[in-house]
Amino acid sequence: MWNRALAGYETVLEPDHPDTLRVVRNLGMLYHGRGQFEEAEKMLERALVGCEKALEPDHPDTLTVVQDLGWLYHGRGRFEEAEKMWKQVLAGRERVLVPYHPDTSQVLFILGRYYKDQDQFDEAEGMLKRALLGHQKFQLGHEKKLHDTQYLLGAVFEKCGRLAEAESAFADAQVGYAMLLGPNDPKTVDAACRLDRIRLKQN
């Protein structure tokens, strides 16, 4: 379907028209979801080159493609390239968006999780605390992201042996998940289990 759509857009519009590039990006994400990584990379890199030419480097469409490329590189084990992409997104969003904008907090969370997985806990904590502040300021409609950030901060604190801070973060996440998703939701239950484990470690 997206291949036919792309052919149609390329016939009617220019190859670098923003609408054409959105189809290219969607096709890249479709390939990514199917595990066709080489085809996905070609489409996303084409979309990026086109967006940088037709739009601006900090345009939302451009930064979305950069973020998508980060996920693709990460999934292929190209971690340094993924980090570079996500840091580029962060810098761009900080330049053009209001402070603490949800889109900025989103990429801060992505970087925080990446650094946690790389055992770079100082970097992870810094990113996640900034993301948390953003989600607290723009909480309406982003409650789950707020609680996901609290949970991940708890995991970072636990890894660092900072159990009191981990307990506080997991408690906030557990209460938030329970209110938002219900007491029996897997995320609520998982946060409660992590909280119990932290409390046992402190006794």
C-alpha positions as CSV (number, residue, x, y, z in Angstrom):
1,M,0.0,0.0,0.0
2,W,2.7,2.5,1.0
3,N,4.7,1.6,-2.1
4,R,1.7,2.5,-4.3
5,A,1.2,5.6,-2.3
6,L,4.8,6.6,-2.8
7,A,4.6,6.1,-6.5
8,G,1.5,8.2,-6.7
9,Y,3.1,11.1,-4.6
10,E,6.2,11.0,-6.7
11,T,4.2,11.3,-9.9
12,V,2.0,14.2,-8.7
13,L,4.4,16.0,-6.4
14,E,8.2,16.4,-6.2
15,P,10.3,13.6,-4.7
16,D,11.3,16.0,-1.9
17,H,7.8,17.4,-1.2
18,P,7.0,17.1,2.5
19,D,4.0,14.9,1.8
20,T,6.1,12.6,-0.3
21,L,8.7,12.4,2.4
22,R,6.1,11.5,5.0
23,V,5.2,8.5,2.8
24,V,8.9,7.6,2.5
25,R,9.2,7.8,6.3
26,N,6.1,5.6,6.8
27,L,7.5,3.1,4.4
28,G,10.7,3.0,6.3
29,M,8.9,2.4,9.5
30,L,6.9,-0.4,7.9
31,Y,10.1,-2.1,6.8
32,H,11.5,-1.6,10.3
33,G,8.5,-3.3,11.8
34,R,8.9,-6.2,9.4
35,G,12.5,-6.7,10.2
36,Q,13.6,-5.5,6.8
37,F,16.3,-3.3,8.2
38,E,18.3,-2.6,5.1
39,E,15.2,-1.4,3.2
40,A,14.2,0.6,6.3
41,E,17.5,2.3,6.6
42,K,17.4,3.3,2.9
43,M,14.0,4.8,3.2
44,L,14.6,6.6,6.4
45,E,18.0,8.0,5.2
46,R,16.2,9.2,2.0
47,A,13.5,10.8,4.1
48,L,16.1,12.5,6.3
49,V,18.1,13.9,3.3
50,G,14.9,15.1,1.8
51,C,13.6,16.7,5.0
52,E,16.9,18.5,5.6
53,K,16.7,19.9,2.0
54,A,13.0,20.8,1.8
55,L,12.4,21.8,5.5
56,E,14.9,22.8,8.2
57,P,17.2,20.6,10.3
58,D,15.1,21.4,13.4
59,H,11.7,21.0,11.7
60,P,9.5,18.5,13.6
61,D,9.3,16.2,10.6
62,T,13.1,16.2,10.2
63,L,13.6,15.4,13.9
64,T,11.0,12.6,13.8
65,V,13.0,10.9,11.1
66,V,16.2,11.4,13.0
67,Q,14.6,9.8,16.1
68,D,13.3,6.9,13.9
69,L,16.8,6.3,12.6
70,G,18.1,6.2,16.2
71,W,15.7,3.4,16.9
72,L,16.7,1.5,13.8
73,Y,20.4,1.9,14.6
74,H,19.8,0.8,18.2
75,G,17.9,-2.3,17.0
76,R,20.9,-3.3,14.8
77,G,23.3,-2.9,17.7
78,R,24.8,0.3,16.3
79,F,24.5,2.0,19.7
80,E,26.9,5.0,19.2
81,E,25.0,6.0,16.0
82,A,21.7,5.7,17.8
83,E,23.0,7.9,20.7
84,K,24.2,10.5,18.2
85,M,20.8,10.6,16.5
86,W,18.9,11.0,19.8
87,K,21.2,13.7,21.0
88,Q,20.7,15.5,17.7
89,V,16.9,15.3,18.3
90,L,17.3,16.6,21.8
91,A,19.4,19.5,20.7
92,G,17.0,20.4,18.0
93,R,13.9,20.2,20.2
94,E,15.6,22.3,22.8
95,R,16.3,25.0,20.3
96,V,12.8,25.3,18.9
97,L,10.4,24.2,21.6
98,V,9.4,25.8,24.9
99,P,11.2,24.5,27.9
100,Y,10.0,21.2,29.3
101,H,7.9,20.5,26.1
102,P,6.6,16.9,26.1
103,D,8.5,16.1,22.9
104,T,11.7,17.1,24.5
105,S,10.9,15.1,27.6
106,Q,10.2,12.1,25.4
107,V,13.7,12.0,23.9
108,L,15.2,12.7,27.3
109,F,13.5,9.5,28.5
110,I,14.8,7.6,25.5
111,L,18.3,8.7,26.2
112,G,17.9,8.0,29.9
113,R,16.8,4.4,29.2
114,Y,19.6,4.0,26.7
115,Y,22.2,5.2,29.2
116,K,20.7,2.9,31.9
117,D,21.0,-0.1,29.6
118,Q,24.6,0.9,28.9
119,D,25.3,1.1,32.7
120,Q,26.0,4.8,32.4
121,F,24.0,5.6,35.5
122,D,25.1,9.2,36.0
123,E,24.1,10.1,32.5
124,A,20.8,8.1,32.8
125,E,19.9,9.9,36.1
126,G,20.6,13.3,34.5
127,M,18.4,12.7,31.5
128,L,15.6,11.1,33.5
129,K,15.5,13.8,36.1
130,R,15.1,16.4,33.3
131,A,12.4,14.2,31.7
132,L,10.6,13.9,35.0
133,L,10.6,17.7,35.5
134,G,9.1,18.1,32.0
135,H,6.4,15.5,32.5
136,Q,5.5,17.1,35.9
137,K,5.1,20.5,34.3
138,F,3.1,19.1,31.3
139,Q,1.4,16.3,33.1
140,L,-2.1,16.5,31.6
141,G,-2.4,13.8,28.9
142,H,1.1,12.5,29.7
143,E,0.6,10.8,33.0
144,K,1.8,7.4,31.9
145,K,5.0,8.9,30.6
146,L,5.5,10.6,34.0
147,H,5.1,7.3,35.9
148,D,7.3,5.4,33.4
149,T,10.0,8.0,34.1
150,Q,9.5,7.6,37.9
151,Y,9.8,3.8,37.5
152,L,13.0,4.0,35.4
153,L,14.6,6.4,37.9
154,G,13.8,3.9,40.6
155,A,15.6,1.2,38.6
156,V,18.6,3.5,38.2
157,F,18.7,4.3,41.9
158,E,18.4,0.6,42.8
159,K,21.4,-0.2,40.5
160,C,23.4,2.5,42.3
161,G,22.5,1.2,45.7
162,R,20.5,4.3,46.6
163,L,17.7,2.4,48.1
164,A,15.8,5.2,49.8
165,E,15.6,7.1,46.6
166,A,14.6,4.0,44.7
167,E,11.9,3.3,47.2
168,S,10.5,6.9,46.8
169,A,10.6,6.6,43.0
170,F,8.9,3.2,42.8
171,A,6.3,4.3,45.3
172,D,5.4,7.3,43.2
173,A,5.2,5.1,40.1
174,Q,3.1,2.5,41.8
175,V,0.6,5.0,43.1
176,G,0.5,6.7,39.8
177,Y,0.0,3.5,37.8
178,A,-2.7,2.4,40.2
179,M,-4.7,5.6,39.8
180,L,-4.2,5.7,36.0
181,L,-4.4,2.0,35.0
182,G,-5.9,0.3,38.0
183,P,-4.5,-1.8,40.8
184,N,-4.3,-5.0,38.8
185,D,-2.6,-3.7,35.7
186,P,0.8,-5.4,35.0
187,K,2.6,-2.1,35.4
188,T,1.0,-1.4,38.7
189,V,1.8,-4.9,40.0
190,D,5.4,-4.8,38.7
191,A,6.0,-1.5,40.4
192,A,4.5,-2.8,43.7
193,C,6.8,-5.9,43.5
194,R,9.9,-3.7,42.9
195,L,8.8,-1.5,45.8
196,D,8.5,-4.6,48.1
197,R,11.9,-5.8,47.0
198,I,13.5,-2.5,47.8
199,R,11.9,-2.4,51.2
200,L,13.1,-5.9,52.0
201,K,16.6,-4.9,51.0
202,Q,16.5,-2.1,53.6
203,N,15.4,-4.3,56.5
